[in-house]
Amino acid sequence: MSKFDEPPGSFVLPEADEHLVPVSGGADSTVLALYLRKHFPKVAFTYLFCDTKAEPDELYASLARLEDALGQKIIRLHSERGGLYELIEEQGGFLPSSQARWCTRLTKSAPLASWLKASPKRRTMSVGIRSDERTRLGLSLPDVATVLPFVELGWSRSDVFDALRATIGIPAFYRFRSRSGCAPCPFQRRSEFAGLLENSPAEFEQALGYEKLSPADSLRHESAPSLSVDTGWTANHFSLPLPEQPFASGRAQRGDDLFGSRGIFLAAEFFTAVYPGYAPFIWWQRLVSFSTTSSGIQRQVDMRFQHLRDTREAWDLGEEDLANVRYALYYIEAPADVFDPDAPGLGSFTWQSGVGLKQLRHVMTWAGRVLHAHTLAQDASTLGTHVSELTWSAEHARESDLALRRAKDNPAPLGRLVNMGLYMPREPRLDDELDERFVTCPACSI
């Protein structure tokens, strides 16, 4: 019997005139809503969702599935002053942050408090904080008793995702996100912002447009020239090199070199498959993130793989498919006059301290250019070898060589891959990129 099917035992809901369940569209609040409906069928729960008007499309689709499963509509609340981006304009272009989290106050807490005032009752609010995040703060409201069922029941993150998988399924936004929330949420990891760039470029550009960059930062973080334009070859799921040997970070040197180049560590994710009688093949690949240090990029991959294990259904993966997931680490360099991976400096205001969206786009586009060029060079290197001239491999090598020649005729540099290797993810340590203690809103969380 799964934890979802287990009866609540000694856990009881306090007496109240109304039982509120705020939902965010994320895993914790969704599973809690389903669990309470299943085990307390006689209780008339009221489900609430505070809409920032800047949520991923997949989140709204997940809320619709939840309504079908509950057999009940979720009350949608929002600020009467507008959505997130309208409120940014109202705030004089001032972006929210962990130190000034006005976004939660105006788009979540205030609409909820206003709705509560309209009909004073004795209420409880069941919040999806888990037993493995006891340091995280829950929203406290006057005259509303907060209940933490998962804490009392001993539920962990993996318990929640197991239950979600067995009920309405893992929402598609978990492919790139570790929690629910608005598209440019400042509490995202760097890898999540990279996922936003890859999966929702229009939303990424909209969010980037609200960052306030100094003239110097704006100039030094331009996107890389498109290698697809230079070569006539569009990047695809064969464009990143997949190494065969483990990554050895000691061979990479970070910082400026004698030739005026700058370097950065990167990680890529490969989904592979093996069918009887056929060679293994890659069916999807993507850049995950970047870091100035080898340990930093390894830590990001560790957290990424832990999240993938929990949310594998979002990628249509089974548990057995995880054995075919590969991670590559790279160290690349490009000329310092065009490539500057450093974060925005003083005078720039971004969604998250220490990283800017224009900086992230700059690094990821240069990474794609450098790595795709390296793959073309690898393919072209087989020319003149024992491969038959009449095979597809020989034709591919000739086309790769021609594409690379076109790129070299363009004045934009190609950079170079200094080091690469396979990396085996480990159990992640404490996530120092996002402190759960500051995720204070139960309707704006996982």
N, C-alpha and C positions, 0 to 999 in steps of 0.2 A: 504494500500500500504506500503510495506517495504521500508526502507531507500535505499536498493539496487535498487529498481525500481523507486524511486523518481528522477526526473530530477535534474541536478546540479544547477538549479536556477541561481544565480548571479556569480557562479564560472565559470571562463573561463580559458582556457589554454593560456599562453603567446605565442606570435608569435615566431616561431623558425624554423630552417631548419630541425631539427630532435628532436623528443620527445622520451626520454629514460625513461624506467620503469625498475629499478633494482628489481629483485625478489629473494627471499631467499628460497622459498618453504614453508615459514610460512604463517600464516593467513593474516596478514596485507598486505603484498606485493602481495599475491595471489588475495585477494579480490579487491585491488586497480587496479590491471591489468585487472580484469574482469569488474570492474565498468567503467573504462575509455574506454575499448573496446565497452561496451554496449552504453554508452552515447555520445561517440565521434567516431562514426563509420567511419567517413571520414578521421580521422587522422591516419597516418601510424606510429604507435608506434614501437619502437625497444625495445625488452625485453632482459635483460641481467641477467645471473646468474654466480656468481663467485664461483667456486667449490674448496673447501678445500681438496677434495679427502678423507675426513674423516667424511662425512655426514651419517646419518642413511639411511638404504636402503629404508625405507618408504618415505623419503623426495624425493628421485629420482622418486619414483612412483607417488608422488603428482605432481611433475613437469611435468611428462608425461601427467597426466590428465589435467593439466592447458594448455599445448600445444594443446590438442584436443579441449578444450573449446574455446581457442583463435583462433583456426584454423591457427596457426602460430608457427614456431619453435622459441625456446628461444636460444639466442646465449650463448654458454657456454665458460666462461673464466677461466683460471687457471694460476698459477705461472709457468713459464718455468723452475723454479728451483725445482719443485716437489710439492707434496702434503704436508699436515701439518706435518706428521711424518718425511718425508725426510728433511723438513726445520728445525725441531727440531734437527736432527743430524747435519745439516749444522751450526746451532747456538751453537754447542758444547754441546747439551743436555739441553740447557737453555729453561725452560718451559715458555710459555706466562702467563701474569697475567694482572690485571687491571692497575698496575703501568708500566708494560712493555708489551704493547699489540702489539708485533711485528706480531702476527698471522693475525690480521686484516690488517695491513699494507702490508704484503707480499702476503697473499692469496686473499685479497679482493681489497684494495685500489690500489695497484701497478698494478695488471692486468687490472683493469678498466681504470686507467690513461694511461697505455700503449695503450690500445685499442682506447681511445679517441684521442690520439696524431696521430694515423695512418690516420685520416681523419678529419682535423679541420673543424668544422661547428659551426653555432650558435645553441646551444642546450638548451633544458630544461630537467630536471630530476625530475620526480614525485616520491615522497618518501612516504611510508605508515606509517608516524608518525600520531598518533591519537590525537584528541582534549583533551583526558584525560591524556596525557603524554607530556605536553607542555615543561617540563624541559629537555626532552631528546634531545640530540644533533643530528643533521643531518650532513651527509657528505657534505663538501663544496669542490668543485673542480673549478679550474680556467676556466673561459669562459663557465661555465655551470650554468644556473639559476635553483635553487632548488625550487620545488613547493610542497606544503603540502596540497593536496586536502582534506584529512580527517579532518585536523584542521579547514579549512575554512567551511567544511560541518557539523562540529560538531559530528563526529562519535566517539563512544566509543568502548571499547574492546568487549562488548556484541553485539553491532551493527555489528562488523566485523565477529564474529563467527556465528551470525544469518545468515548473507549473505553467508558465506562459507558453512554452513550447507545446504542452499537452492540451492547451485550451484554445486561445484565438491565434496562436502563432507569434513568432518574433517579428515585430515591425521592420520594414525594409530600411528605415533610417538608422538602425543599429549596425548596418554595414560599415558606416563611417563615424557613427556617434557612440559614445559610451553612456550617454544619458539623454533624456529628452530636454527640450528647451528651445528657445528661439534660435534661428540659424546662426547669428553672430554672437551667441552667448560668450561673455568674456571668461567663463569658467571652463572652456574647452581646452583640451590638450592641443599641442602643436599638430599632432597627427590628425586631429579632428578638423582643424582648419584646413589642412591639406586635403582631407576628404571632401570638405565643402567646395574647394577649388575644383576638384576633379569631378564631383557628382552634380554640383549645382553652381556652375560658373556665374550665372546671372545673379544669384543671391550673394555669391562671393563679391562680385563687382559692386553690388549695391551697398554691402557692408563696408567695403574698402572706401567707397566714396564719402563715408562719414568720418574716416580717420583724418586727423589734422597733422600733417607732416611738415617738418621744416623744409625749406627749399633744398637744403643739402641732402636730406634723407630722400626726398622725392626724386632728385636727380640721380642718386646712386643706386636706386632700386628699380630700374627699368627692366621689363621682361626681356628674355633672351630672344634673338632673332629666330624665327621658326626654321628648324632644319628641314621640315617638310617642304617649305617654299624653296630653300636652297637646293635640295636634291630632287624634288619631284616625287619623293617617296613619303607617304603618310606613315606616321608612327602607329604601331599596332601592338598586339600582345606577344610579339617576338622582338620588340625593339630594345628590351633591357637584357644585358648579358647575365646569364645564370652561371655562376662559378661552380667548380667541382671540388675545390679544396676549402677547408675551414678558414675563416678570417683570422689574420694575424695582424693585430693593430700596431705592432711595433714597426711595421714597414711603412707606416704612414707618418708623414711629417706635417704638422699643422702650422698655418700661418704663412707669412710672406716668404718666398724663396729668392734665390739669386736672380731669377728672371722676372721678378715682380708679379708672381701669381699668388692667388688666394685659394684656400682649400676648405672643404667641408665634408663631414661624414654624412652618409645617406643610408637608408634602408629601403629595400624593395620586397614585395610579397608576391609569391608565385603559387598559383593553384595548378597542380599537375594531376594527371589521371593515367591509369594503366589499364589497358584492356587486354585480355588473353590474345596472344598472337601478334600484338602490336608493340612498338617501342613506346616508352613513356612520352607524354607530350604535355605542353603547357597550354591551358585553355584560358588563363587570365593572369595578368601581371600588372602591378601598379607600384608606384613610389609611395612609401608610407610616411616618411618624415625625414628630418635632418637634425644634426646637432654639431656643435663645435668640438665635442669630445667623443671618443670611442665608447666610453662608459655610458655617456648620455644617450647615444643612439641605441645601444644594447638595452638599456632600461626601457626605452620607448617600445622596442620590439617585444620585450617581455610582457609589458602591459597590453600591447596590441594582441598577442597570441592568447593571453588569458581571456580577453574580451571576445576573441573569435571563437574560443571553445564554448563560451556561454551563449553566443548568439549565432552559431553556425547555420541555423535554419534560414537566417536572413540571406545567406549565400547559397541556399539549397544544398548544404553540405550535411552529411551524416557524421556521426562520431568517428567512423572508420576513415572518412575522407581527410580528417585532420592529419593523419600520418603522411599524406601526400602534399601538405603545405610546406613550402620552402621559403626561407628568408635569406636574402643576400645583403651584405654590408659593403659599402663602397667608400673610397676616399677619392674625391675628384679635385682637380685644380683648373682654374681659368685665369686669364690675365687680369691683374688687379685694376686695370683702367676700365674694365667692363663688368667685373664680377666682385661684389662686395657683400659677403654673407652676414656682416655684423648687423645687430638689431638697431632700430632707430635710436637716436640719441636725445639729448636735452632739447626741448622745444618741440618735440613730436608727441602727439597724444593718440594712442592706439587702443584697441579693444582690450588688449591684455599687455601688462607690463613685460618688457623683454622680447616681444615679437610684434611685428607689424604685418598686416595682410599684404602690403605691397612688397615688403621684404620677403615674405614667404613665397609669393608668386615669382619674384625675381630668382630665388634659390631653386625652386622646383622647375622652372622653365629652363634654367641653365643646366640643371641636373639632367633633364630629359634630353637636351641638346648634346651634352658631352657623352652620355651613355649610349644614345642612339648612334652617334658617330663611331663610338668604339665597336658597337655591334656590326655596323657596316664594314669597318676595317677587318673585324674577325672573319666575316663572311667572304670578303674579297681576298683574304689571305690564302684561301684554298685554290685560287687560280694557279694553273700549272702543276697541280699535284696529281696524284694518281686517279682523281675523280674523272670519270669518262666525260668527254665533251658533250655527249648526247643526253646526259642526265639533267634532271631538274636542278640538282645541286650545283652543277657547273653553270647553268643558265643563271641561277640565283647569284652565284659568285660574280659573274660578269656584270649583272645589273647592279649589284652592290658596289662594285669597283667604279662603275660609271657614275652612280649617285654620289659616291665620296669625292670623285674628281670634280663634279659640279659644285659641291660644298666648298672644296678647297679653292675654287675659282672666285668664291665670294669673299669679300674682305673681312667678314665677321669670323672671329676665331672659333675653333671647335673645342678647345680645352683638352684635357687628357685625364684618363682614368689611371690613378697612381696605384691603387690597391683594391682588391675585391676578394670576397670569400663568403662561404656559407656560414650561417649562424644558427645555433640551436637554442631556441628560447628557454629561459629558466623561469622558475616561480618568481614573480615580481616582488620587489621590496616596496616599502612605503612609497606611494605615489607623491612625489614632491612637486609635481606640476599642478596638482589640484587638491586643495585641502578641504575635505568633506565638512569640516567644522564650520565653514563659511557658507555652505549651501543651506540656507536657513528656511527656504520656502517649500513646504510640502507639495505645492501645486506647480513647482518650477524645478523639479528634480527628476531623478531616475524613476 
